[in-house]
Amino acid sequence: MVRPKPFAMAGVASVVVTAGATALLVRGLALEATHPGLALLFVALFAVTTLLLAFSAMLALIGIRPDATPAALPQGVVPMPAGRSAVIWLIAGEAPEPIAQRVAEFLSGLERSGQSHDCDVFVLSDTKDPVAQVQEQAVFAELRGRINYRNRPDPMGRKPGNIQAWLSEHGARYDTFLLLDADSGFSAHMLARMRAQMAANPRLGLLQAAIQLRPNATRFGQMQRLSARLSGPVITRGLARICGTTGNYWGHNALIRTRALAAIAPLPILTGKPPFGGPILSHDFVEAAYLRRAGWEVRLCPDASGSFEDAPASIAAHLRRDRRWAQGNLQHLRLIAEKGLHPVSRLHLAQGILAYLAAPIWLVMVVLVGTGAVRFTGAVLWPFAVILLLLVVPKLAGLAARRRALARPARRVVLLRAFGAELVCSTLFAPIAMLWRSGFVATTLAGRS
């Protein structure tokens, strides 16, 4: 008997849950006191948001079972040959000292893992401020001879332009390259495992590593890290399992086959003016889709043991980043129907779009209920109970994946406290995020870049 694929299973289960919850909602509507058009609108909006939540819950449930990940390579073991590889840190005005420290630690890891002979490190700067450039050059001068540092005199094209410049100048000398952002950290042993995996599969064009958040000094940063540690691993494992060879790319902490990316780069400039025209902002999703269209595999490595980044330390920093992401993801409305894309690649683009459209959808639903334009009977508690359950399933799945730790009384207390704290914090932050994201979507749709 042929077993259904995980993606089909997750999709069918999500649709079934959505249909059931929507049917319960219809039963709970006070149709005699609600305009038919508004009732239909509310049901449609409810179905869209429920489908998104249900799919996320299914990912988490699929990801409960841990993967049999390979053990860390022993000290001094040379990895499987994979040709020459480059490690690229992209920076643009960030404080250079912490980056230089991470680079130095990584260089030591390359020597311990036996990769220093076939792996070169590049620091590619797009820093514009002359004073910051001088400081940056002084800091990285201490690593002279061990890294390749350059500052682009004309930093056109933002991050994709920086990568394209490196591909043109150095790409032909390297089979693969690891792409890192300024706040990224990476283990040399993790790189060795990923290089071995790519060497064993000549059709693998991009291998995206899962990412852990580093400890943060602020309450907001700690909240994000706690949330990521609870539900992040199960959702990432679920995503890796259902997507298979049609995974996604998050723009950093990924090992890329150089000739694969060079063949699809640079990305096209969209006609018209920003926010929907001009350079593609959220280029990572599009690059993953183009790589898959060109016949390359794009996979997600759910092991995050040696892959790190920083979370925004403040709500203001988080919102600045979210505004850029909102515009970039909404820009994908122009690309989602492009010819030749794999259906799962289209779903990745759709998920990014709906992640931002969900906020104004929720806001409209809240306004319809709060103003009394849509009325309910007591039976509406059932569909809303389904929504609450779907919201908490990824967190519960994260606990279930730690059942060994839960079996130990001391660890169980810590985990349950973390679960409660994350639930309270995310609940408090949700309405803030909804309002701001709704504003981001509104300003983007209004033509403000």
C-alpha positions as CSV (number, residue, x, y, z in Angstrom):
1,M,0.0,0.0,0.0
2,V,1.3,3.4,-0.9
3,R,1.6,5.7,2.1
4,P,0.4,9.3,1.7
5,K,3.2,11.9,1.6
6,P,3.6,14.1,4.7
7,F,2.7,17.3,2.9
8,A,-0.6,15.8,1.6
9,M,-1.3,14.5,5.1
10,A,-0.7,17.9,6.7
11,G,-2.8,19.6,4.0
12,V,-5.7,17.3,4.2
13,A,-5.7,17.4,8.0
14,S,-5.6,21.2,8.0
15,V,-8.5,21.4,5.6
16,V,-10.6,18.9,7.7
17,V,-9.9,20.9,10.9
18,T,-10.8,24.2,9.1
19,A,-14.0,22.8,7.7
20,G,-15.1,21.5,11.0
21,A,-14.3,24.7,12.9
22,T,-16.0,26.8,10.1
23,A,-19.1,24.6,10.3
24,L,-19.2,25.1,14.1
25,L,-18.9,28.9,13.5
26,V,-21.8,28.9,11.1
27,R,-23.9,27.1,13.8
28,G,-22.9,29.8,16.3
29,L,-23.8,32.8,14.1
30,A,-27.0,34.7,15.0
31,L,-28.0,35.0,11.3
32,E,-31.3,36.8,12.1
33,A,-29.4,39.6,13.7
34,T,-26.5,39.8,11.2
35,H,-26.4,41.1,7.7
36,P,-25.9,38.1,5.3
37,G,-23.0,39.8,3.5
38,L,-21.2,40.5,6.8
39,A,-21.9,37.0,8.0
40,L,-20.4,35.6,4.8
41,L,-17.3,37.9,5.1
42,F,-16.7,36.8,8.7
43,V,-17.0,33.1,7.8
44,A,-14.5,33.5,4.9
45,L,-12.0,35.4,7.0
46,F,-12.4,32.9,9.8
47,A,-11.7,30.0,7.4
48,V,-8.5,31.6,6.1
49,T,-7.0,32.3,9.6
50,T,-8.1,28.8,10.9
51,L,-6.4,27.1,7.9
52,L,-3.1,29.0,8.7
53,L,-3.3,28.0,12.3
54,A,-4.2,24.4,11.6
55,F,-1.3,24.0,9.1
56,S,1.1,25.3,11.7
57,A,-0.3,22.9,14.3
58,M,0.1,20.0,11.9
59,L,3.7,20.9,11.3
60,A,4.4,20.9,15.0
61,L,2.7,17.5,15.5
62,I,4.6,16.0,12.6
63,G,7.8,17.4,14.1
64,I,7.4,15.9,17.6
65,R,9.5,12.8,16.8
66,P,13.1,13.8,17.0
67,D,15.5,13.2,14.1
68,A,18.4,10.8,14.2
69,T,20.9,13.6,13.7
70,P,24.6,12.6,13.2
71,A,26.9,13.1,16.2
72,A,29.4,16.0,16.2
73,L,32.6,15.1,14.4
74,P,35.5,14.3,16.8
75,Q,38.3,16.8,17.1
76,G,40.7,16.7,14.2
77,V,38.6,14.6,11.8
78,V,38.8,15.8,8.2
79,P,35.3,16.1,6.7
80,M,34.2,14.3,3.5
81,P,35.8,16.1,0.5
82,A,33.4,18.6,-1.0
83,G,35.7,20.8,-3.0
84,R,36.6,24.3,-1.8
85,S,34.2,26.2,0.3
86,A,33.9,29.8,1.3
87,V,32.3,31.3,4.5
88,I,30.8,34.7,3.9
89,W,29.8,37.2,6.6
90,L,27.7,40.1,5.3
91,I,27.9,43.3,7.3
92,A,26.5,46.8,6.8
93,G,27.2,49.2,9.6
94,E,26.9,46.8,12.5
95,A,29.4,47.0,15.4
96,P,32.5,45.2,14.1
97,E,33.9,43.9,17.4
98,P,31.4,41.1,18.2
99,I,31.5,40.0,14.5
100,A,35.3,39.9,14.6
101,Q,35.2,37.8,17.7
102,R,32.8,35.3,16.1
103,V,34.9,35.1,13.0
104,A,38.0,34.4,15.1
105,E,36.2,31.6,17.0
106,F,35.0,30.1,13.7
107,L,38.6,30.2,12.3
108,S,39.8,28.2,15.3
109,G,37.0,25.7,14.7
110,L,38.0,25.3,11.1
111,E,41.5,24.4,12.2
112,R,40.2,21.9,14.8
113,S,37.9,20.2,12.3
114,G,40.5,20.0,9.6
115,Q,38.8,22.4,7.2
116,S,41.2,25.3,7.2
117,H,43.1,24.0,4.1
118,D,40.0,24.1,1.8
119,C,37.8,26.8,3.4
120,D,38.3,30.5,3.1
121,V,36.5,33.2,5.2
122,F,35.2,36.5,3.7
123,V,33.9,39.5,5.4
124,L,32.0,41.6,2.8
125,S,31.1,45.0,4.0
126,D,28.5,47.5,2.7
127,T,29.1,50.0,5.5
128,K,28.7,53.5,4.1
129,D,29.6,55.8,7.0
130,P,33.3,56.9,6.6
131,V,33.9,56.9,10.3
132,A,32.4,53.4,10.7
133,Q,34.5,52.2,7.8
134,V,37.7,53.3,9.5
135,Q,36.7,51.6,12.7
136,E,35.6,48.4,10.8
137,Q,38.9,48.2,8.9
138,A,40.9,48.6,12.1
139,V,39.1,45.8,13.8
140,F,39.3,43.3,11.0
141,A,43.0,44.2,10.3
142,E,43.8,42.1,13.4
143,L,42.6,39.1,11.4
144,R,44.7,40.0,8.4
145,G,46.1,37.0,6.6
146,R,43.3,34.8,8.0
147,I,40.3,36.4,6.3
148,N,39.5,38.3,3.2
149,Y,37.9,41.7,4.0
150,R,36.6,44.2,1.6
151,N,34.2,47.2,1.6
152,R,32.3,47.9,-1.6
153,P,32.9,51.5,-2.7
154,D,29.5,51.5,-4.4
155,P,27.1,49.3,-2.4
156,M,24.4,48.9,-5.0
157,G,21.7,46.2,-4.7
158,R,21.8,45.8,-0.9
159,K,22.5,42.2,0.2
160,P,21.8,40.5,-3.1
161,G,24.1,43.0,-4.8
162,N,26.9,42.2,-2.3
163,I,26.5,38.5,-2.9
164,Q,26.4,39.0,-6.7
165,A,29.7,41.0,-6.6
166,W,31.4,38.2,-4.7
167,L,30.0,35.6,-7.1
168,S,31.4,37.6,-10.1
169,E,34.9,38.1,-8.5
170,H,35.4,34.8,-6.5
171,G,32.6,32.4,-7.1
172,A,34.3,30.3,-9.8
173,R,37.0,29.2,-7.2
174,Y,34.5,27.7,-4.8
175,D,32.1,24.7,-5.0
176,T,30.0,25.9,-2.0
177,F,29.7,28.8,0.3
178,L,28.1,29.3,3.7
179,L,26.2,32.6,3.9
180,L,26.0,34.4,7.3
181,D,24.5,37.7,8.4
182,A,26.3,40.0,10.7
183,D,24.6,38.6,13.8
184,S,25.0,35.0,12.7
185,G,27.1,32.4,14.5
186,F,28.1,29.0,13.1
187,S,29.9,25.9,14.3
188,A,32.7,24.5,12.1
189,H,31.6,21.0,12.9
190,M,28.1,21.9,11.7
191,L,29.6,23.2,8.5
192,A,31.6,19.9,8.1
193,R,28.4,17.9,8.4
194,M,26.6,20.1,5.9
195,R,29.4,20.0,3.4
196,A,29.5,16.2,3.6
197,Q,25.7,16.1,3.0
198,M,26.1,18.3,0.0
199,A,29.0,16.2,-1.4
200,A,26.9,13.1,-1.1
201,N,24.1,14.6,-3.1
202,P,25.2,16.4,-6.3
203,R,21.6,17.7,-6.9
204,L,21.5,19.5,-3.6
205,G,21.7,23.2,-4.4
206,L,20.9,24.7,-1.0
207,L,20.9,23.4,2.5
208,Q,19.3,25.7,5.1
209,A,20.3,25.1,8.7
210,A,17.8,25.6,11.5
211,I,18.7,28.5,13.7
212,Q,18.8,29.0,17.5
213,L,18.5,32.4,19.1
214,R,21.3,33.5,21.5
215,P,20.5,34.6,25.0
216,N,19.4,38.2,25.2
217,A,19.7,40.8,27.9
218,T,16.3,42.3,27.3
219,R,12.9,41.0,28.4
220,F,11.6,41.2,24.8
221,G,14.6,39.3,23.5
222,Q,14.2,36.7,26.2
223,M,10.5,36.2,25.2
224,Q,11.4,35.6,21.6
225,R,14.1,33.1,22.5
226,L,11.8,31.3,24.9
227,S,9.1,31.0,22.2
228,A,11.6,29.8,19.6
229,R,13.0,27.2,22.0
230,L,9.6,25.8,22.8
231,S,7.9,25.5,19.5
232,G,10.7,26.2,17.0
233,P,12.3,22.8,16.9
234,V,9.1,20.8,16.3
235,I,7.9,23.2,13.6
236,T,11.3,23.1,11.9
237,R,11.4,19.3,11.9
238,G,7.8,19.2,10.6
239,L,8.6,21.6,7.8
240,A,11.7,19.6,6.9
241,R,9.7,16.4,6.7
242,I,6.8,17.7,4.7
243,C,8.8,19.8,2.2
244,G,11.6,17.3,1.4
245,T,13.5,18.5,-1.7
246,T,11.4,21.7,-2.0
247,G,12.4,23.4,1.2
248,N,12.9,27.1,1.7
249,Y,15.7,29.6,2.3
250,W,15.8,32.1,5.1
251,G,18.6,34.3,3.7
252,H,21.4,33.3,6.0
253,N,22.9,30.3,7.9
254,A,22.7,28.2,4.7
255,L,25.2,26.3,2.6
256,I,24.7,27.0,-1.1
257,R,26.2,25.4,-4.2
258,T,27.9,28.3,-5.9
259,R,27.2,27.4,-9.5
260,A,23.5,26.7,-8.7
261,L,23.0,30.2,-7.3
262,A,25.2,31.8,-10.0
263,A,22.9,30.4,-12.6
264,I,19.8,32.1,-11.3
265,A,21.4,35.3,-10.1
266,P,20.8,38.2,-10.3
267,L,17.1,38.2,-9.6
268,P,15.0,40.4,-11.9
269,I,14.1,44.0,-11.1
270,L,10.3,44.2,-11.0
271,T,8.7,46.8,-13.2
272,G,7.2,49.8,-11.6
273,K,8.0,51.7,-8.5
274,P,8.3,50.4,-4.9
275,P,6.7,49.0,-2.8
276,F,5.6,46.5,-5.4
277,G,8.2,47.3,-8.1
278,G,12.0,47.6,-8.0
279,P,14.4,45.2,-6.4
280,I,13.0,42.1,-4.8
281,L,13.3,42.7,-1.1
282,S,12.6,39.2,0.4
283,H,14.9,37.6,-2.1
284,D,15.5,34.4,-0.1
285,F,12.1,32.8,-0.8
286,V,12.4,33.7,-4.5
287,E,15.9,32.3,-4.8
288,A,14.7,29.0,-3.2
289,A,11.8,28.9,-5.7
290,Y,14.1,29.6,-8.7
291,L,16.7,27.0,-7.6
292,R,13.9,24.4,-7.3
293,R,12.6,25.4,-10.7
294,A,16.1,24.9,-12.2
295,G,16.1,21.3,-11.0
296,W,18.1,21.8,-7.8
297,E,17.0,20.3,-4.4
298,V,16.5,22.8,-1.6
299,R,16.5,21.1,1.8
300,L,16.1,22.2,5.4
301,C,18.5,20.7,8.0
302,P,16.5,20.7,11.3
303,D,19.6,20.3,13.4
304,A,20.2,23.8,15.0
305,S,23.0,22.7,17.4
306,G,25.7,24.8,15.7
307,S,23.7,27.6,14.1
308,F,22.8,30.9,15.8
309,E,21.6,34.4,15.4
310,D,20.4,37.3,17.6
311,A,16.8,38.3,18.1
312,P,15.9,42.0,18.0
313,A,16.5,43.3,21.5
314,S,13.5,45.8,21.5
315,I,10.0,46.0,20.2
316,A,11.1,49.0,18.1
317,A,13.9,47.0,16.4
318,H,11.5,44.1,15.8
319,L,9.0,46.3,14.2
320,R,11.6,48.0,11.9
321,R,12.6,44.6,10.6
322,D,8.9,43.4,10.4
323,R,8.1,46.5,8.2
324,R,10.7,45.5,5.7
325,W,9.6,41.9,5.8
326,A,6.0,42.9,5.3
327,Q,6.8,44.8,2.1
328,G,9.0,42.1,0.8
329,N,6.5,39.3,1.4
330,L,3.6,41.3,-0.1
331,Q,5.8,41.9,-3.1
332,H,5.6,38.2,-3.7
333,L,2.0,38.7,-4.9
334,R,3.6,39.6,-8.3
335,L,5.8,36.4,-8.3
336,I,3.6,33.6,-6.9
337,A,2.0,32.9,-10.3
338,E,5.3,32.9,-12.2
339,K,5.6,30.0,-14.8
340,G,7.5,26.9,-13.9
341,L,7.5,27.2,-10.1
342,H,7.0,24.0,-8.1
343,P,3.6,23.9,-6.3
344,V,5.3,23.7,-2.9
345,S,7.5,26.8,-3.8
346,R,4.2,28.7,-4.5
347,L,2.9,27.5,-1.1
348,H,6.1,28.9,0.6
349,L,5.4,32.3,-1.1
350,A,1.7,32.1,-0.2
351,Q,2.5,31.4,3.4
352,G,4.8,34.4,3.6
353,I,2.1,36.6,2.1
354,L,-0.7,35.3,4.4
355,A,1.5,35.6,7.4
356,Y,1.2,39.4,7.0
357,L,-2.4,39.5,5.6
358,A,-3.5,37.5,8.6
359,A,-3.1,40.6,10.9
360,P,-5.6,42.8,9.1
361,I,-7.9,39.8,8.7
362,W,-7.9,39.3,12.5
363,L,-8.3,43.1,13.0
364,V,-11.4,43.2,10.7
365,M,-12.9,40.2,12.6
366,V,-12.3,41.9,15.9
367,V,-13.9,45.1,14.7
368,L,-16.9,43.2,13.3
369,V,-17.5,41.5,16.6
370,G,-16.6,44.5,18.8
371,T,-19.1,46.8,17.0
372,G,-21.9,44.2,17.1
373,A,-22.0,44.1,13.3
374,V,-21.7,40.3,13.6
375,R,-23.6,38.6,16.4
376,F,-23.4,35.1,17.8
377,T,-25.2,32.6,20.0
378,G,-23.6,30.7,22.9
379,A,-22.6,27.9,20.4
380,V,-19.8,30.2,19.1
381,L,-17.7,29.1,22.1
382,W,-16.9,25.8,20.3
383,P,-15.2,27.3,17.2
384,F,-13.3,29.8,19.3
385,A,-12.2,26.9,21.5
386,V,-10.8,25.2,18.4
387,I,-8.8,28.4,17.6
388,L,-7.4,28.6,21.1
389,L,-6.4,24.9,20.9
390,L,-4.7,25.4,17.5
391,L,-2.8,28.4,18.9
392,V,-1.4,26.3,21.8
393,V,-0.7,23.0,19.9
394,P,2.8,24.1,18.8
395,K,3.7,24.9,22.4
396,L,2.3,21.6,23.6
397,A,4.1,19.7,20.9
398,G,7.3,21.4,22.0
399,L,6.7,20.1,25.5
400,A,5.8,16.6,24.2
401,A,9.1,16.5,22.3
402,R,10.9,17.0,25.6
403,R,9.2,14.0,27.3
404,R,12.4,12.7,28.8
405,A,13.1,16.1,30.5
406,L,9.5,16.2,31.7
407,A,10.0,12.8,33.4
408,R,12.6,14.5,35.7
409,P,10.8,16.5,38.4
410,A,13.3,19.4,38.5
411,R,13.3,19.8,34.7
412,R,9.6,19.4,34.6
413,V,9.1,22.4,36.9
414,V,11.5,24.5,34.7
415,L,9.7,23.5,31.5
416,L,6.2,24.1,32.8
417,R,7.2,27.5,34.1
418,A,8.7,28.4,30.8
419,F,5.6,27.2,29.0
420,G,3.4,29.4,31.2
421,A,5.6,32.4,30.9
422,E,5.8,32.1,27.1
423,L,2.0,31.7,26.9
424,V,1.4,34.9,28.9
425,C,4.0,37.0,27.1
426,S,2.9,35.9,23.6
427,T,-0.7,36.5,24.5
428,L,0.1,40.0,25.6
429,F,2.2,40.8,22.5
430,A,-0.2,39.3,20.0
431,P,-2.6,42.4,19.9
432,I,0.4,44.7,19.6
433,A,1.7,42.7,16.6
434,M,-1.7,42.6,15.0
435,L,-2.2,46.4,15.1
436,W,1.3,47.2,13.8
437,R,1.3,44.5,11.1
438,S,-2.1,45.7,10.0
439,G,-0.6,49.2,9.6
440,F,2.4,47.8,7.7
441,V,0.1,46.0,5.2
442,A,-2.1,49.1,4.9
443,T,0.8,51.5,4.1
444,T,2.3,49.0,1.7
445,L,-0.9,48.5,-0.2
446,A,-1.3,52.3,-0.2
447,G,2.0,52.5,-2.1
448,R,4.3,53.7,0.6
449,S,7.8,52.0,0.5
